[in-house]
Amino acid sequence: MSLRGDGGPRYRNLRNDDAPYERIVVDRLTPVIGAEISGVDLAGPLPEETMEEIRRALAENLVVFFRDQRMSPAQHLAFGRRFGELHVHPAAPHVAGMPELMVIRADASSTRANGEGWHTDVSCDEEPPMGSILHIRECPPHGGDTLFASMYAAWESLSDRMKSYLAGMRAVHDGEHVYRGLYSNLGVADKPSYPRAEHPVVRVHPVTGRKALYVNAGFTTRLLGVPRDESDAVLAYLFRHAENPLFQCRFRWRADSVAFWDNRCAQHRAMWDYWPHVRQGHRVTVKGERPVG
Ligand code: SIN
């Protein structure tokens, strides 16, 4: 779907954040989302100045990628802790003795793979995670890419009428239909209940101050304050709008690549196009705050 208007493109990327970096090299994948960072070893002790630049690159690019990172699980957890307290997933399997180290794995025996639909991680939590750091250790020969989409761009390119309609509106994000039974083939028993929360449909990012569309096809089930049929129709429009390739980048993994995405302003979707091959790694997730509209 084109986002052309009478006066040219409806979405204009007017960012002006080209100040140089001193400690890291940042190479953008697109003008809208995604950048590859080099010149840094995530396993090593990282000085605060380097951490500040990684935080800045994440804020400017929504998702950042690193190559050739030979991190142990303990180093991965330690890197995550530099960004805040770590989150424990309400349903997914983790490495034994390391509840904060989520297992990401699909192979010939898999009946599903993580993150196959567009979503933001665990948006059903009252305080959904700010970010996720995925270290892929083993890749299929081809495929297994992850797509990321900017929810700033999705919000900014809605019409003014749609923005005023959605302003102040809240939505239900439910984990029940997502997680119940999801990991039973891996021997993970269901919990009595899964998280459910209400969040603003447009949220203000606590670091950048920018507005981001905050509904996703994975978890958002209902717009509040409007009839069910209207909610279904508007959500269907927003989910389709958010998937516009204009808002996206696509990351091709290699073994020991790392992606760090900001769940407050980006959605992602993993491609399971490599069955019966193996793709596996670990995810560390950093706790976030209650979304503010
Ligand atoms: C996820 O949603 O965390 C999985 C992403 C991926 O495997 O690329």
Residues whose N, C-alpha, C, O or C-beta is under 5 A from the ligand:
A	BS01	SIN	I104 N114 G115 T146 A270
